[in-house]
């Protein structure tokens, strides 16, 4: 029976080690539990309360950021966040040790705390390598759309209300270019392409050009690419739209898997044939996109078909919930 005694004695230690390893691998979860514990003790002092609020903000933002680091893609939001409370100081944010450090005053309204932290995080952390390369109006729309998405994903509806009442509506005029861009990004987000195509492709631009000093030629190309995305967002059912953009700096092909009957009748051949045709035309970046469980499974079969390809590599795939169904984006990159 000695082995039973050893087993029961070691069980708590094994559980503790397992829990410790889990928190090391998922630090945002440790922050969330730290926030919960501190919140239960917040009646003891205002300092503990502020600690709880900071950890709660960090946990939600860092959890959302982690979802956007899929496969080899980490340049959309490469930084986490850390909140430091200061007195009587204008908000300040800077990057240190892989995090956006935000120094800000603590508000009694926790919705404001979360909103202001999110805004500073997005301003420093969203596609940081490309921010000086993207047209200013497009960049502003990307920021607004991403702030909105962060608030929705984090279920911060009170923060979202403040964002629209005090930030978005006063700054964005009806009928303005930025409003139009935000509307387009909203339509693309409904089909999983905001996170799946738009942000990765703009992020890729920064990785390609590195420390190049931006000029109007580069920024114009970001506008032309967005114009192509607008046609895709406004596409009507049954009407074909060319979803490809080939420029000097942006080279993007989008393959839409939309009709389940195509696969039922012809299998993968039409899709593989089109992808191979794109490669012959010089495609460097391809996004295979689909909505709905049946179409998602087709994309996964396409992925399997290119696992041993010498022409294309499967960089990453991203599955998202859109409405009451799923979407998927498979990113293929040219090996040449």
Phi and psi in degrees as a GROMACS rama.xvg file:
@    title "Ramachandran Plot"
@    xaxis  label "Phi"
@    yaxis  label "Psi"
@TYPE xy
-60.2014  -34.5867  UNK-2
-66.2523  -30.7502  UNK-3
-67.0471  -39.1311  UNK-4
-63.9049  -43.1768  UNK-5
-62.3416  -42.2206  UNK-6
-60.6579  -50.8466  UNK-7
-69.474  -28.16  UNK-8
-71.7301  -39.5368  UNK-9
-83.4376  -16.081  UNK-10
-59.3421  -46.9952  UNK-11
-60.7091  -38.6162  UNK-12
-66.8649  -38.7678  UNK-13
-63.9981  -41.6634  UNK-14
-64.3528  -40.7697  UNK-15
-64.1206  -43.9602  UNK-16
-64.0048  -42.0455  UNK-17
-61.6401  -42.1824  UNK-18
-65.2352  -39.8739  UNK-19
-63.6373  -44.2248  UNK-20
-64.0656  -37.5455  UNK-21
-62.3008  -43.6546  UNK-22
-70.0865  -33.3035  UNK-23
-64.5815  -40.0013  UNK-24
-76.2603  -28.6097  UNK-25
-127.516  73.0353  UNK-26
-62.0967  -26.6415  UNK-27
-65.2257  -28.7897  UNK-28
-70.2364  -38.0074  UNK-29
-63.4584  -38.8483  UNK-30
-63.6159  -40.9965  UNK-31
-62.7949  -45.1039  UNK-32
-68.2835  -35.747  UNK-33
-61.7173  -38.5348  UNK-34
-65.2402  -43.323  UNK-35
-62.9856  -44.8079  UNK-36
-65.158  -44.9531  UNK-37
-64.7516  -36.4839  UNK-38
-62.9931  -37.7514  UNK-39
-68.3338  -18.6363  UNK-40
-107.623  5.44681  UNK-41
-63.2673  -20.3458  UNK-42
-66.26  -17.4608  UNK-43
-73.6738  -36.5575  UNK-44
-164.529  156.463  UNK-45
-68.5177  -27.3361  UNK-46
-64.5384  -42.7363  UNK-47
-65.7875  -37.7995  UNK-48
-62.4083  -45.1429  UNK-49
-64.5055  -37.1109  UNK-50
-60.3386  -43.4088  UNK-51
-62.5261  -44.0354  UNK-52
-64.498  -44.0726  UNK-53
-61.5801  -44.6189  UNK-54
-67.1784  -34.1606  UNK-55
-65.7337  -44.356  UNK-56
-62.1216  -48.4682  UNK-57
-60.8877  -42.2031  UNK-58
-61.2828  -47.2024  UNK-59
-67.1687  -44.8441  UNK-60
-67.8927  -43.7996  UNK-61
-66.8978  -33.5216  UNK-62
-65.4798  -42.2624  UNK-63
-66.1033  -42.1581  UNK-64
-61.8272  -37.9645  UNK-65
-62.8715  -35.5243  UNK-66
-64.1804  -24.2497  UNK-67
-95.4277  6.87992  UNK-68
-106.646  83.6937  UNK-69
-112.115  137.121  UNK-70
58.0173  -129.671  UNK-71
-90.2556  1.50557  UNK-72
-90.2286  107.102  UNK-73
-130.86  2.76489  UNK-74
-88.5869  -1.97646  UNK-75
-68.8804  -55.8533  UNK-76
-136.664  82.4421  UNK-77
-74.7561  -12.1478  UNK-78
-109.397  145.075  UNK-79
-86.324  -159.644  UNK-80
-139.956  148.19  UNK-81
-137.299  130.023  UNK-82
-105.13  126.07  UNK-83
-117.804  126.194  UNK-84
-84.5443  135.237  UNK-85
-135.034  160.379  UNK-86
-100.066  140.092  UNK-87
48.1162  53.3608  UNK-88
-139.565  137.507  UNK-89
-63.1617  142.68  UNK-90
-56.4922  138.55  UNK-91
-137.961  140.831  UNK-92
-139.454  142.627  UNK-93
-154.328  161.115  UNK-94
-96.0459  129.622  UNK-95
-149.901  129.618  UNK-96
54.4054  41.7508  UNK-97
75.3367  15.2846  UNK-98
-134.359  150.498  UNK-99
-84.7071  111.748  UNK-100
-88.3143  123.047  UNK-101
-114.456  120.261  UNK-102
-103.254  119.724  UNK-103
-153.104  158.504  UNK-104
-76.8607  146.343  UNK-105
-83.2207  129.337  UNK-106
-103.212  147.055  UNK-107
-64.3727  -32.7685  UNK-108
-80.1334  106.356  UNK-109
-67.8396  -24.8228  UNK-110
-63.1167  -37.8866  UNK-111
-67.3075  -41.291  UNK-112
-56.2853  -47.3282  UNK-113
-67.0294  -42.9948  UNK-114
-61.2701  -49.1669  UNK-115
-64.1877  -38.2719  UNK-116
-64.4812  -42.1438  UNK-117
-62.0663  -43.5269  UNK-118
-62.2923  -43.425  UNK-119
-67.4924  -39.3052  UNK-120
-62.3905  -44.93  UNK-121
-65.19  -41.6081  UNK-122
-61.6625  -32.8959  UNK-123
-99.4832  -26.5723  UNK-124
-108.801  -14.5218  UNK-125
-83.2457  125.231  UNK-126
33.6951  58.6715  UNK-127
-60.8408  -31.8323  UNK-128
-74.279  -14.7208  UNK-129
-113.672  -2.66853  UNK-130
-61.3138  -32.9785  UNK-131
-84.5732  -2.13879  UNK-132
-102.298  -23.5105  UNK-133
-88.2391  140.768  UNK-134
-49.2506  138.613  UNK-135
-60.6399  -40.4666  UNK-136
-67.325  -39.8494  UNK-137
-65.8967  -42.443  UNK-138
-61.385  -40.5533  UNK-139
-62.6074  -41.8537  UNK-140
-66.1883  -40.2188  UNK-141
-60.1573  -43.7217  UNK-142
-61.7653  -49.0593  UNK-143
-60.4525  -45.798  UNK-144
-64.5395  -36.8665  UNK-145
-74.9269  -37.2932  UNK-146
-59.6871  -46.9411  UNK-147
-59.0553  -43.6447  UNK-148
-65.8619  -39.9592  UNK-149
-61.5365  -43.8236  UNK-150
-65.4224  -38.8154  UNK-151
-68.2795  -47.7719  UNK-152
-63.8813  -31.2249  UNK-153
-87.5653  0.174569  UNK-154
57.9848  39.1677  UNK-155
-100.994  69.6662  UNK-156
-68.8409  -32.0391  UNK-157
-68.4838  -37.8452  UNK-158
-65.9477  -38.11  UNK-159
-62.7714  -39.1954  UNK-160
-63.2683  -43.7269  UNK-161
-63.6303  -40.5156  UNK-162
-58.059  -48.0418  UNK-163
-72.3685  -39.4067  UNK-164
-71.2545  -38.8188  UNK-165
-110.521  -16.7711  UNK-166
-115.776  -61.552  UNK-167
-67.2085  -55.1812  UNK-168
-64.6287  -39.6214  UNK-169
-67.198  -29.1494  UNK-170
-92.2489  -27.1224  UNK-171
-108.337  112.252  UNK-172
-76.777  146.809  UNK-173
-63.2728  133.319  UNK-174
81.4754  3.09466  UNK-175
-78.1277  166.363  UNK-176
-62.8043  -41.2935  UNK-177
-64.7357  -39.3432  UNK-178
-62.127  -41.5301  UNK-179
-62.4471  -44.6012  UNK-180
-62.4772  -41.8568  UNK-181
-63.6574  -38.8999  UNK-182
-62.3476  -41.8863  UNK-183
-63.6287  -44.6737  UNK-184
-64.2406  -34.056  UNK-185
-63.8221  -41.4199  UNK-186
-65.8214  -41.4483  UNK-187
-66.6358  -33.7893  UNK-188
-67.1998  -30.0564  UNK-189
-64.2435  -23.866  UNK-190
-112.541  15.6018  UNK-191
79.7251  11.2266  UNK-192
-94.5698  -14.1932  UNK-193
-64.4683  -53.4251  UNK-194
-79.0874  -30.8258  UNK-195
-83.2938  -25.4439  UNK-196
-131.489  -52.8097  UNK-197
-59.6309  -56.9326  UNK-198
-66.1065  -44.1455  UNK-199
-60.4395  -37.2256  UNK-200
-72.6347  -39.609  UNK-201
-67.999  -35.8132  UNK-202
-64.6946  -39.1105  UNK-203
-61.549  -31.9382  UNK-204
-59.44  -42.1096  UNK-205
-66.0803  -38.1181  UNK-206
-67.3549  -34.3549  UNK-207
-70.8843  -45.3651  UNK-208
-90.3603  -16.8914  UNK-209
57.0039  -121.357  UNK-210
-93.6986  16.6203  UNK-211
-62.0186  135.942  UNK-212
-71.566  123.362  UNK-213
-66.852  146.193  UNK-214
-130.796  176.47  UNK-215
-65.2601  -26.5734  UNK-216
-63.5195  -42.9003  UNK-217
-66.3008  -45.2618  UNK-218
-66.4171  -35.4761  UNK-219
-62.8642  -37.2314  UNK-220
-67.1365  -33.393  UNK-221
-65.8875  -29.8485  UNK-222
-72.4636  -44.9347  UNK-223
-61.3375  -40.1655  UNK-224
-62.8715  -41.6792  UNK-225
-65.9923  -36.0581  UNK-226
-61.352  -37.4926  UNK-227
-64.4343  -40.9714  UNK-228
-64.0768  -34.3289  UNK-229
-62.3849  -43.3828  UNK-230
-59.9098  -38.0917  UNK-231
-68.2912  -41.376  UNK-232
-66.6183  -32.9973  UNK-233
-92.0682  3.09965  UNK-234
-58.2908  133.338  UNK-235
-94.2582  151.557  UNK-236
-60.4383  130.178  UNK-237
88.9771  -7.93624  UNK-238
-104.011  126.736  UNK-239
-80.7871  139.318  UNK-240
-132.007  136.242  UNK-241
-73.7832  108.479  UNK-242
-93.3001  28.4324  UNK-243
-116.931  146.741  UNK-244
-134.142  123.14  UNK-245
-122.692  107.286  UNK-246
-127.987  -172.214  UNK-247
-71.8837  -35.0519  UNK-248
-109.951  -32.1331  UNK-249
-112.388  125.14  UNK-250
-132.011  100.159  UNK-251
-136.644  124.939  UNK-252
-117.608  132.751  UNK-253
-116.881  122.92  UNK-254
-106.977  115.334  UNK-255
-97.8538  124.391  UNK-256
-101.148  100.507  UNK-257
-119.251  -26.0948  UNK-258
-113.566  112.379  UNK-259
-65.0695  -27.8041  UNK-260
-67.778  -25.2828  UNK-261
-63.6343  -47.3453  UNK-262
-66.7165  -39.1391  UNK-263
-60.9808  -34.2458  UNK-264
-89.9029  -38.5697  UNK-265
-121.365  -5.38673  UNK-266
72.8517  -150.768  UNK-267
-81.9241  -13.3747  UNK-268
-53.4428  -46.2083  UNK-269
-60.1202  -39.1713  UNK-270
-72.1569  -46.8744  UNK-271
-63.5512  -37.7423  UNK-272
-63.0071  -41.9166  UNK-273
-68.3934  -42.0407  UNK-274
-62.7379  -43.3256  UNK-275
-65.0057  -34.7031  UNK-276
-64.1646  -41.6294  UNK-277
-61.2127  -39.6647  UNK-278
-62.8276  -41.8872  UNK-279
-65.5007  -27.4058  UNK-280
-82.7391  -2.50343  UNK-281
101.025  19.0259  UNK-282
-62.3021  132.152  UNK-283
-106.612  -23.6703  UNK-284
-140.094  118.843  UNK-285
-122.721  138.089  UNK-286
-120.322  116.245  UNK-287
-97.4892  118.444  UNK-288
-123.951  144.856  UNK-289
-156.953  156.792  UNK-290
-127.829  141.139  UNK-291
97.0258  144.628  UNK-292
-57.4797  -41.6323  UNK-293
-63.4075  -45.3906  UNK-294
-71.0591  -33.5953  UNK-295
-60.3742  -41.152  UNK-296
-65.4216  -32.1249  UNK-297
-64.7397  -43.2529  UNK-298
-61.5163  -38.9787  UNK-299
-67.1696  -33.2703  UNK-300
-69.4423  -35.747  UNK-301
-63.7886  -43.2215  UNK-302
-56.3783  -47.0646  UNK-303
-61.8116  -31.9587  UNK-304
-67.8057  -24.4123  UNK-305
-105.854  10.6865  UNK-306
-60.5982  -35.9317  UNK-307
-109.933  19.3696  UNK-308
-70.3418  141.85  UNK-309
-92.4856  -7.19855  UNK-310
-101.94  -34.851  UNK-311
-128.668  146.25  UNK-312
-119.386  145.315  UNK-313
-85.2906  101.406  UNK-314
-70.8251  -47.0328  UNK-315
-169.498  167.406  UNK-316
-137.529  147.442  UNK-317
-133.531  120.171  UNK-318
-104.903  134.079  UNK-319
-132.915  158.565  UNK-320
-89.1533  127.445  UNK-321
-129.89  111.742  UNK-322
63.846  -127.275  UNK-323
-102.998  19.5624  UNK-324
-138.696  -166.316  UNK-325
-119.996  153.752  UNK-326
-125.924  160.767  UNK-327
-142.919  144.208  UNK-328
-128.788  124.512  UNK-329
-107.354  121.991  UNK-330
-99.9047  117.881  UNK-331
-107.733  137.362  UNK-332
-122.992  143.511  UNK-333
-68.4338  139.085  UNK-334
-82.7844  -13.5598  UNK-335
